[in-house]
């Protein structure tokens, strides 16, 4: 199986939105409203200051995606790229799709002078994803993620 990774385009909006909905159900049991997620994906694709998406293709269709958003680090005078909205079609898991996406992110990030690192967050109970990320060389940090939603 050949996997191709590329920057997403507006033609990928519906596929990315569907993947995001599937990921939210699978990992958090949350149903994302189609109009909200479509608008969110569209907005990020149309406003590069918010981030960008990458998609993975195999066998003539989309098989995975991820989004990259940015966090400024004054300590490092650089940007962290945050990997989020990761999803790989269940039929293509454990076949190198995420590894290809991750390696592509790393190649892009290393070409940017201001990027100081790559981060992601993962559900506490998602041990399969954690093993994948650790296996690709990521390390667990001492930070906990806290939030307030509006």
NORDA-V445330 format. One record per residue. RES is the residue in one small letter. PHI is phi in degrees with one decimal (none if undefined). PSI is psi in whole degrees, -180 to 180 (* if undefined). Layout:
# NORDA-V445330
res:RES phi:PHI psi:PSI
res:RES phi:PHI psi:PSI
This chain:
# NORDA-V445330
res:x phi:none psi:130
res:x phi:-99.2 psi:129
res:x phi:-111.6 psi:128
res:x phi:-113.3 psi:131
res:x phi:-112.3 psi:137
res:x phi:-151.4 psi:160
res:x phi:-62.5 psi:142
res:x phi:-72.2 psi:155
res:x phi:-124.8 psi:175
res:x phi:-62.1 psi:-23
res:x phi:-66.7 psi:-16
res:x phi:-95.7 psi:0
res:x phi:-54.6 psi:-51
res:x phi:-62.8 psi:-41
res:x phi:-65.4 psi:-44
res:x phi:-64.4 psi:-43
res:x phi:-61.0 psi:-43
res:x phi:-63.9 psi:-41
res:x phi:-62.8 psi:-43
res:x phi:-62.2 psi:-41
res:x phi:-64.0 psi:-43
res:x phi:-64.3 psi:-41
res:x phi:-64.2 psi:-42
res:x phi:-63.9 psi:-40
res:x phi:-65.3 psi:-48
res:x phi:-65.0 psi:-43
res:x phi:-92.9 psi:-31
res:x phi:-127.4 psi:-3
res:x phi:66.0 psi:25
res:x phi:-103.5 psi:133
res:x phi:-94.3 psi:118
res:x phi:-90.1 psi:132
res:x phi:-64.9 psi:130
res:x phi:-57.1 psi:-46
res:x phi:-64.2 psi:-35
res:x phi:-70.8 psi:-47
res:x phi:-70.3 psi:-37
res:x phi:-61.8 psi:-44
res:x phi:-64.6 psi:-40
res:x phi:-66.4 psi:-44
res:x phi:-65.4 psi:-45
res:x phi:-59.8 psi:-43
res:x phi:-62.2 psi:-44
res:x phi:-67.7 psi:-38
res:x phi:-65.6 psi:-31
res:x phi:-91.0 psi:-9
res:x phi:-132.1 psi:90
res:x phi:-59.8 psi:-17
res:x phi:-68.3 psi:-21
res:x phi:-82.9 psi:-27
res:x phi:143.5 psi:-162
res:x phi:-156.5 psi:164
res:x phi:-115.2 psi:150
res:x phi:-119.4 psi:146
res:x phi:-124.9 psi:152
res:x phi:-112.6 psi:135
res:x phi:-120.2 psi:145
res:x phi:-157.4 psi:150
res:x phi:51.1 psi:36
res:x phi:83.2 psi:10
res:x phi:-152.8 psi:174
res:x phi:-72.5 psi:134
res:x phi:-125.3 psi:-5
res:x phi:-174.1 psi:164
res:x phi:-158.8 psi:166
res:x phi:-155.3 psi:159
res:x phi:-113.6 psi:152
res:x phi:-122.0 psi:127
res:x phi:-121.1 psi:171
res:x phi:-118.8 psi:143
res:x phi:-132.4 psi:122
res:x phi:-76.5 psi:133
res:x phi:-115.7 psi:107
res:x phi:-68.3 psi:-29
res:x phi:-61.8 psi:-32
res:x phi:-109.3 psi:-6
res:x phi:51.7 psi:47
res:x phi:-159.6 psi:175
res:x phi:-103.6 psi:136
res:x phi:-90.3 psi:137
res:x phi:-95.0 psi:124
res:x phi:-96.9 psi:123
res:x phi:-83.7 psi:128
res:x phi:-148.9 psi:175
res:x phi:52.9 psi:44
res:x phi:-79.4 psi:131
res:x phi:-151.5 psi:136
res:x phi:-125.0 psi:129
res:x phi:-49.9 psi:131
res:x phi:-52.9 psi:-32
res:x phi:-70.8 psi:-12
res:x phi:-116.8 psi:8
res:x phi:-72.6 psi:152
res:x phi:64.1 psi:26
res:x phi:-125.0 psi:14
res:x phi:92.9 psi:6
res:x phi:-64.7 psi:-53
res:x phi:-64.2 psi:-41
res:x phi:-57.1 psi:-41
res:x phi:-65.6 psi:-43
res:x phi:-61.3 psi:-47
res:x phi:-61.9 psi:-45
res:x phi:-63.4 psi:-37
res:x phi:-64.9 psi:-43
res:x phi:-58.4 psi:-46
res:x phi:-60.2 psi:-42
res:x phi:-62.8 psi:-45
res:x phi:-62.6 psi:-46
res:x phi:-62.2 psi:-40
res:x phi:-69.6 psi:-17
res:x phi:-83.8 psi:-13
res:x phi:-100.0 psi:122
res:x phi:-61.4 psi:-34
res:x phi:-87.0 psi:-5
res:x phi:-85.2 psi:123
res:x phi:-105.2 psi:-8
res:x phi:174.7 psi:174
res:x phi:-125.0 psi:135
res:x phi:-130.7 psi:162
res:x phi:-156.8 psi:163
res:x phi:-118.5 psi:153
res:x phi:-142.1 psi:146
res:x phi:-59.1 psi:140
res:x phi:-54.6 psi:-38
res:x phi:-91.3 psi:1
res:x phi:-88.6 psi:73
res:x phi:-66.8 psi:-33
res:x phi:-61.9 psi:-47
res:x phi:-64.6 psi:-41
res:x phi:-60.0 psi:-43
res:x phi:-62.2 psi:-40
res:x phi:-62.1 psi:-50
res:x phi:-63.2 psi:-45
res:x phi:-64.3 psi:-38
res:x phi:-64.8 psi:-24
res:x phi:-89.6 psi:3
res:x phi:103.0 psi:1
res:x phi:-74.3 psi:157
res:x phi:-126.2 psi:149
res:x phi:-75.4 psi:138
res:x phi:-97.7 psi:175
res:x phi:-86.9 psi:-1
res:x phi:-84.5 psi:147
res:x phi:-106.8 psi:148
res:x phi:-94.2 psi:125
res:x phi:-121.9 psi:152
res:x phi:-154.8 psi:165
res:x phi:-132.1 psi:125
res:x phi:-100.0 psi:147
res:x phi:-116.1 psi:*
